[in-house]
Amino acid sequence: MSPAMFKMWVSIAGMGFMFLAIMTIYLSRYKLKGVLKIITAIIAYLLMIVSGLTLLIVFLT
């Protein structure tokens, strides 16, 4: 696999993580209550951080 193709797949994975983060943030804010709300919020923000770092690495290399 060429480096450009690898970067494309990594950036698509980063965008997928961002989409999952947006969906879980929505769930944690508007649909869930209690401990489950906190757990999904933590997962969502971790996904957002991972996706941001992934896309940053792709753009800078």
C-alpha positions in Angstrom: 0.0 0.0 0.0 1.4 3.4 -0.9 1.9 6.1 1.7 -0.7 8.3 0.2 -3.3 5.5 0.3 -2.4 4.7 3.9 -2.8 8.4 4.8 -6.3 8.4 3.2 -7.4 5.4 5.2 -6.0 6.9 8.4 -7.9 10.2 7.7 -11.1 8.3 7.0 -10.7 6.5 10.4 -10.2 9.9 12.1 -13.4 11.2 10.5 -15.2 8.1 11.6 -14.0 8.6 15.2 -15.2 12.2 15.0 -18.7 11.0 13.8 -18.8 8.5 16.7 -17.8 11.2 19.1 -20.6 13.5 17.9 -23.2 10.8 18.3 -22.1 9.8 21.8 -21.9 13.4 22.9 -25.5 13.8 21.7 -26.5 10.7 23.6 -24.8 11.7 26.8 -26.2 15.2 26.8 -29.8 14.6 25.8 -30.8 10.9 26.1 -29.0 9.4 29.1 -29.0 10.0 32.8 -26.8 9.1 35.8 -23.6 7.1 35.6 -24.2 6.0 32.0 -24.2 9.7 31.0 -20.8 10.3 32.5 -19.3 7.1 31.0 -20.5 8.0 27.5 -19.3 11.6 27.8 -15.8 10.4 28.8 -15.8 8.0 25.8 -17.0 10.7 23.5 -14.4 13.2 24.5 -11.7 10.6 24.3 -12.8 9.8 20.7 -12.8 13.5 19.9 -9.2 13.8 21.1 -8.1 10.7 19.2 -9.7 11.9 16.0 -8.2 15.3 16.3 -4.7 14.0 16.9 -5.2 11.5 14.0 -6.2 14.2 11.6 -3.5 16.5 12.8 -0.8 13.9 12.2 -2.2 13.2 8.7 -2.2 16.9 7.8 1.3 17.6 9.1 3.0 14.6 7.5 
